[in-house]
Amino acid sequence: MLIGIPALDATDWSRLVHAYGRATDTPEHLRALLAEDTRARHAAMEHLWSAIIHQGTVFPATAPVALVILGLLDDARLDAGEEPVRAELLLFLTRVVDAFERSGATMEELESMARFDLGPLLDADDDDAIYEDEDASNALHAQSVLACARVAPLLTRSLLANLDHPDARVRMHAAMAATAHAASPASDVRPDTLAERLTEMAKRTGDVAERCSLLLALGELNVSLENFLSDAEPSVRLCAAMAPSLARSEVATRELRTALEQHAAHINDWFPVKPPQLPMQPRFTVVQRLLERVPDFDLVVDAAVAVARTTKKSWVDFEWGPLLVHAFPSGDGVVRTDAQRRFLAALVDASHLWDPRFGNAGGHFRKAGLPYEREACARLVSTA
């Protein structure tokens, strides 16, 4: 199977579809990845994330693009210029190799859907007809996911080689990509062998951001990270505590709870260089893990109040909204406990969280059985 520039030249891009139509504009963007033109490189990366993988969805053009990028990883020009793109390309390849897992379908289901013949629709040059036909649309998606799965085994050498790259950011992205690759059904990477290598890297590195990223990767490999719960760096302890293997660990859960209770305002600042596994605010993931592990809201109310006092309105879907639903699991909006009253009072005190035009918040309040009206909730707090 051809990779790199030979794959780019040999591919009939007019027969491939991306999010915005035929992929005839894709070759120019791929060549720009090796250019020194910062603007062209930026446009190329925008193309990859908007057209080739659009909001997590893969297309027929995705796997062929991955084959081209795979060959480019041996080219030092990716590391040159004002904005090196190697780390970002490794992130792109991560989304390619985990496309199967994200699809939520079995291999048998995908193969069944993929049998639909898209040839006549592609020949007719009517891409809208593909999306208007349910069988055709399903086949397009299934064929795209299966093609990504077939590419995955070819990535092994390059992903593992980039674990030794001199740039810590590249190593972080390579570790995440290799971890996703190890989980792929078509992968030839042994998770236990990869785990040993990443563990040694985590012990050896002096780069705090890299150690955090490696621990998050090891967590996905179900490695026990108890030894890192005593690390001198709070960000490292936090990343270790979020490991799925420590879901039942009281020490790990206490680390999550204490971080929010005592340092809610500063957790995001602990990550000046964010691990690629935490693309949004790191605190969001801490809240999510805590809610997954502690069903009793009384045990997390102090953490919840600390979050309410330091959150932003736009963060509702990621922390204070889920905390509200967790606080009122019955969904009837009745304030029965002091923990419920304290958290709702903290939200009432934060005037910037209340905006009748903000529909996202209203959805969480409806789930809790509460009105998204500050004065009404204030009355509930005062009478509880």
C-alpha positions as CSV (number, residue, x, y, z in Angstrom):
1,M,0.0,0.0,0.0
2,L,1.4,3.4,-1.0
3,I,2.0,6.1,1.6
4,G,3.2,9.7,1.5
5,I,3.6,11.6,-1.8
6,P,3.3,8.4,-3.9
7,A,-0.1,7.8,-2.3
8,L,-1.1,11.4,-2.9
9,D,-0.2,11.2,-6.6
10,A,-1.8,7.8,-7.2
11,T,-5.1,8.6,-5.5
12,D,-8.1,9.7,-7.6
13,W,-9.4,12.4,-5.2
14,S,-12.3,13.2,-7.5
15,R,-13.9,9.9,-6.4
16,L,-13.5,10.7,-2.7
17,V,-15.9,12.7,-0.6
18,H,-15.1,14.9,2.4
19,A,-17.4,17.0,4.6
20,Y,-17.8,19.6,1.9
21,G,-17.9,17.6,-1.3
22,R,-15.4,16.0,-3.6
23,A,-11.8,16.0,-2.2
24,T,-10.2,17.6,-5.3
25,D,-8.9,20.5,-3.1
26,T,-7.2,18.1,-0.6
27,P,-3.9,17.4,-2.5
28,E,-2.9,21.0,-2.5
29,H,-3.4,21.2,1.3
30,L,-1.4,18.0,1.9
31,R,1.5,19.4,-0.1
32,A,1.3,22.6,1.9
33,L,2.2,20.6,5.1
34,L,5.8,20.4,3.9
35,A,6.0,24.1,2.9
36,E,7.5,26.9,4.9
37,D,4.4,29.1,4.2
38,T,2.8,29.5,7.6
39,R,-0.5,30.6,6.2
40,A,-0.7,27.7,3.8
41,R,0.2,25.3,6.6
42,H,-2.5,26.8,8.8
43,A,-5.1,26.4,6.0
44,A,-4.0,22.8,5.5
45,M,-4.6,22.0,9.2
46,E,-7.9,23.7,9.1
47,H,-8.8,21.6,6.1
48,L,-7.9,18.4,7.9
49,W,-10.0,19.3,10.9
50,S,-13.0,20.7,9.1
51,A,-13.3,18.7,5.9
52,I,-11.4,15.4,6.4
53,I,-12.5,14.8,10.0
54,H,-15.5,17.0,10.7
55,Q,-16.6,17.2,14.3
56,G,-15.3,13.7,14.8
57,T,-16.9,12.2,11.7
58,V,-14.7,10.5,9.1
59,F,-15.3,10.4,5.4
60,P,-14.1,8.4,2.4
61,A,-11.2,10.8,2.0
62,T,-10.1,10.3,5.6
63,A,-8.2,7.0,5.3
64,P,-6.4,8.1,2.0
65,V,-5.3,11.3,3.7
66,A,-4.0,9.3,6.7
67,L,-1.8,7.2,4.3
68,V,-0.3,10.4,2.9
69,I,0.4,11.8,6.3
70,L,1.9,8.5,7.5
71,G,4.5,8.9,4.8
72,L,5.1,12.5,5.6
73,L,6.0,11.7,9.2
74,D,9.5,10.7,8.0
75,D,10.1,14.2,6.6
76,A,11.9,16.6,8.9
77,R,10.2,19.6,7.2
78,L,7.2,18.9,9.5
79,D,9.3,20.2,12.4
80,A,10.5,23.3,10.6
81,G,9.0,26.8,10.3
82,E,7.2,29.0,12.8
83,E,4.5,26.5,13.5
84,P,5.7,22.8,13.3
85,V,2.8,20.6,12.5
86,R,4.1,17.1,13.5
87,A,2.3,17.0,16.9
88,E,-1.0,18.2,15.3
89,L,-0.7,15.5,12.6
90,L,-0.3,12.9,15.3
91,L,-3.5,14.1,16.9
92,F,-5.2,13.8,13.6
93,L,-4.0,10.2,13.2
94,T,-5.3,9.5,16.7
95,R,-8.8,10.4,15.5
96,V,-8.3,8.2,12.5
97,V,-7.3,5.1,14.5
98,D,-10.1,5.6,17.1
99,A,-12.8,6.1,14.5
100,F,-13.9,2.5,14.8
101,E,-14.4,2.8,18.6
102,R,-16.1,6.1,18.3
103,S,-18.5,4.7,15.7
104,G,-20.2,2.6,18.4
105,A,-20.9,-0.2,15.9
106,T,-19.5,-3.7,15.6
107,M,-17.4,-4.9,12.7
108,E,-20.2,-7.0,11.5
109,E,-22.7,-4.1,11.5
110,L,-20.3,-1.9,9.6
111,E,-19.5,-4.6,7.0
112,S,-23.2,-5.1,6.5
113,M,-23.9,-1.4,6.0
114,A,-20.9,-1.0,3.8
115,R,-22.2,-3.5,1.2
116,F,-24.5,-0.9,-0.4
117,D,-23.1,0.1,-3.8
118,L,-22.2,3.8,-3.8
119,G,-20.8,3.7,-7.3
120,P,-23.8,4.9,-9.3
121,L,-24.3,7.8,-6.9
122,L,-20.6,8.8,-7.2
123,D,-20.8,8.5,-11.0
124,A,-23.8,10.7,-11.1
125,D,-21.8,13.5,-9.3
126,D,-24.8,14.1,-7.0
127,D,-23.4,14.0,-3.5
128,D,-26.6,15.3,-2.0
129,A,-28.3,12.1,-3.2
130,I,-26.0,10.1,-1.0
131,Y,-27.1,11.9,2.2
132,E,-30.8,11.8,1.2
133,D,-30.7,8.0,1.0
134,E,-30.4,6.4,4.4
135,D,-28.8,3.2,3.1
136,A,-26.3,5.2,1.0
137,S,-25.5,7.5,3.9
138,N,-25.0,4.6,6.3
139,A,-22.8,2.9,3.7
140,L,-20.7,6.1,3.2
141,H,-20.0,6.2,7.0
142,A,-19.4,2.5,7.4
143,Q,-17.0,2.3,4.4
144,S,-15.1,5.3,5.9
145,V,-14.8,3.8,9.3
146,L,-13.7,0.4,7.9
147,A,-11.1,2.1,5.7
148,C,-9.7,3.9,8.8
149,A,-9.5,0.5,10.6
150,R,-7.5,-0.9,7.7
151,V,-5.0,2.0,7.9
152,A,-4.4,1.5,11.6
153,P,-1.8,-1.4,11.4
154,L,0.4,0.7,9.0
155,L,0.8,3.4,11.7
156,T,2.7,1.3,14.2
157,R,6.3,2.0,13.2
158,S,5.8,5.8,12.9
159,L,3.8,6.2,16.1
160,L,6.4,4.3,18.1
161,A,9.3,6.1,16.5
162,N,7.8,9.5,17.5
163,L,7.8,8.4,21.1
164,D,11.6,9.2,20.9
165,H,11.2,12.6,19.2
166,P,13.2,15.4,20.8
167,D,10.1,17.6,21.2
168,A,8.1,16.7,24.4
169,R,4.9,17.9,22.7
170,V,5.4,15.5,19.9
171,R,6.1,12.7,22.3
172,M,2.9,13.5,24.2
173,H,0.8,13.3,21.0
174,A,2.6,10.1,19.9
175,A,1.8,8.5,23.2
176,M,-1.9,9.4,22.9
177,A,-2.0,8.1,19.3
178,A,-0.2,4.9,20.2
179,T,-2.6,4.3,23.0
180,A,-5.6,4.8,20.7
181,H,-3.9,2.5,18.2
182,A,-3.4,-0.2,20.7
183,A,-7.1,-0.2,21.4
184,S,-7.9,-0.7,17.7
185,P,-9.1,-4.2,16.7
186,A,-6.7,-4.2,13.8
187,S,-3.7,-3.0,15.8
188,D,-0.5,-5.1,16.1
189,V,0.6,-3.1,19.2
190,R,0.6,-5.1,22.4
191,P,-0.9,-3.0,25.1
192,D,1.3,-4.5,27.8
193,T,4.5,-3.7,25.8
194,L,3.3,-0.2,25.1
195,A,2.4,0.3,28.8
196,E,5.9,-0.7,29.9
197,R,7.5,1.8,27.5
198,L,5.2,4.6,28.5
199,T,5.7,3.9,32.2
200,E,9.5,4.1,31.8
201,M,9.0,7.4,29.9
202,A,6.8,8.7,32.7
203,K,9.4,7.8,35.4
204,R,12.3,9.3,33.4
205,T,10.9,12.6,32.0
206,G,11.5,15.8,33.9
207,D,8.8,17.6,31.9
208,V,5.7,17.9,34.0
209,A,3.3,18.3,31.1
210,E,4.7,15.2,29.5
211,R,4.4,13.1,32.7
212,C,0.8,14.2,33.0
213,S,0.1,13.2,29.4
214,L,1.8,9.8,29.8
215,L,-0.2,9.0,32.9
216,L,-3.4,9.8,31.1
217,A,-2.3,7.5,28.3
218,L,-1.4,4.8,30.8
219,G,-4.8,5.2,32.4
220,E,-6.4,4.3,29.1
221,L,-4.3,1.2,29.0
222,N,-5.7,0.2,32.5
223,V,-2.4,0.6,34.2
224,S,-2.4,1.1,38.0
225,L,-0.9,4.4,38.8
226,E,-0.9,4.3,42.6
227,N,2.8,5.1,42.8
228,F,2.2,8.5,41.1
229,L,-0.4,9.6,43.7
230,S,2.5,10.8,45.8
231,D,4.2,12.8,43.1
232,A,5.4,16.3,44.2
233,E,3.4,17.9,41.4
234,P,-0.3,18.3,42.0
235,S,-1.1,18.1,38.3
236,V,0.6,14.8,38.1
237,R,-1.2,13.4,41.1
238,L,-4.5,14.6,39.6
239,C,-3.8,12.8,36.3
240,A,-2.9,9.6,38.1
241,A,-6.0,9.9,40.2
242,M,-8.2,10.1,37.1
243,A,-7.0,6.7,35.9
244,P,-9.9,4.2,35.4
245,S,-7.9,1.6,37.3
246,L,-8.2,3.8,40.4
247,A,-11.9,4.3,40.2
248,R,-12.4,2.3,43.4
249,S,-9.4,3.9,45.2
250,E,-10.3,6.0,48.2
251,V,-6.9,7.7,47.9
252,A,-7.5,8.6,44.3
253,T,-11.0,9.9,44.8
254,R,-9.9,12.0,47.8
255,E,-7.2,13.5,45.5
256,L,-9.9,14.6,43.1
257,R,-12.2,15.9,45.8
258,T,-9.4,17.8,47.6
259,A,-8.2,19.4,44.4
260,L,-11.7,20.8,43.7
261,E,-12.4,21.7,47.3
262,Q,-9.1,23.6,47.9
263,H,-7.9,24.6,44.5
264,A,-10.9,24.9,42.2
265,A,-9.8,28.3,41.0
266,H,-6.3,27.1,40.1
267,I,-6.6,23.6,38.7
268,N,-6.6,24.8,35.1
269,D,-3.5,26.9,35.8
270,W,-1.7,23.7,36.9
271,F,-1.6,22.9,33.2
272,P,0.2,25.7,31.3
273,V,0.8,23.1,28.6
274,K,-2.3,21.0,28.5
275,P,-2.0,17.3,27.7
276,P,-3.7,16.5,24.4
277,Q,-6.1,14.2,26.3
278,L,-7.5,17.3,28.0
279,P,-8.3,19.6,25.1
280,M,-10.7,21.7,27.1
281,Q,-10.4,22.9,30.6
282,P,-8.7,20.2,32.7
283,R,-11.1,20.9,35.6
284,F,-14.0,19.6,33.5
285,T,-12.5,16.1,33.4
286,V,-11.8,16.2,37.2
287,V,-15.5,17.0,37.8
288,Q,-16.6,14.3,35.4
289,R,-14.5,11.7,37.1
290,L,-15.6,12.7,40.6
291,L,-19.3,12.4,39.6
292,E,-18.7,9.0,38.0
293,R,-17.2,7.7,41.2
294,V,-19.2,9.3,44.0
295,P,-23.0,8.8,43.7
296,D,-23.7,10.5,47.0
297,F,-23.9,14.2,46.5
298,D,-23.4,14.9,50.2
299,L,-19.8,13.6,49.8
300,V,-19.0,16.1,47.0
301,V,-20.9,19.1,48.0
302,D,-17.8,21.0,49.2
303,A,-16.2,20.4,45.8
304,A,-19.4,21.4,44.1
305,V,-19.7,24.7,46.0
306,A,-16.0,25.5,45.2
307,V,-16.7,25.0,41.5
308,A,-19.9,27.1,41.6
309,R,-18.0,30.0,43.1
310,T,-15.3,29.9,40.4
311,T,-17.2,28.7,37.3
312,K,-18.3,30.6,34.1
313,K,-21.7,30.6,32.5
314,S,-20.4,29.0,29.4
315,W,-19.0,26.0,31.3
316,V,-22.5,24.8,32.3
317,D,-22.4,21.7,30.1
318,F,-19.1,20.6,31.5
319,E,-19.3,21.2,35.3
320,W,-22.0,23.2,37.1
321,G,-24.8,21.8,35.0
322,P,-23.9,18.1,35.6
323,L,-23.2,18.9,39.3
324,L,-26.8,20.4,39.5
325,V,-28.3,17.2,38.0
326,H,-26.2,15.1,40.3
327,A,-27.4,17.1,43.3
328,F,-31.1,16.5,42.4
329,P,-31.1,13.0,41.0
330,S,-34.9,12.5,41.6
331,G,-35.5,15.4,39.1
332,D,-38.4,16.8,41.2
333,G,-36.6,20.0,42.3
334,V,-37.4,19.5,46.0
335,V,-34.6,20.7,48.3
336,R,-34.4,17.9,50.8
337,T,-30.8,18.0,52.1
338,D,-28.4,20.7,53.4
339,A,-26.0,19.7,50.6
340,Q,-28.6,20.5,48.0
341,R,-29.4,23.8,49.7
342,R,-25.8,24.8,49.9
343,F,-25.0,24.1,46.3
344,L,-28.1,25.8,45.0
345,A,-27.3,28.8,47.2
346,A,-23.8,29.0,45.7
347,L,-25.3,29.1,42.2
348,V,-27.8,31.8,43.3
349,D,-24.9,33.9,44.7
350,A,-23.2,33.8,41.3
351,S,-25.3,36.3,39.5
352,H,-23.3,35.9,36.2
353,L,-24.7,32.4,35.8
354,W,-28.3,33.5,35.3
355,D,-29.4,34.5,31.8
356,P,-32.9,33.7,30.6
357,R,-31.6,33.6,27.0
358,F,-29.0,30.9,27.8
359,G,-30.7,27.7,26.7
360,N,-27.9,25.3,27.7
361,A,-28.4,26.0,31.4
362,G,-32.2,25.7,31.1
363,G,-31.8,22.0,30.0
364,H,-29.8,21.1,33.2
365,F,-32.3,22.9,35.4
366,R,-35.2,21.0,33.8
367,K,-33.4,17.7,34.4
368,A,-33.1,18.7,38.1
369,G,-36.8,19.8,38.2
370,L,-35.8,23.3,39.0
371,P,-36.7,26.7,37.4
372,Y,-33.8,28.5,35.7
373,E,-34.8,31.7,37.5
374,R,-32.6,33.2,40.1
375,E,-35.3,34.6,42.3
376,A,-37.3,31.4,42.3
377,C,-34.3,29.4,43.3
378,A,-33.4,31.9,45.9
379,R,-36.8,31.4,47.5
380,L,-36.3,27.6,47.4
381,V,-33.0,28.1,49.3
382,S,-34.5,30.4,51.9
383,T,-37.4,28.1,52.7
384,A,-35.4,24.9,52.7
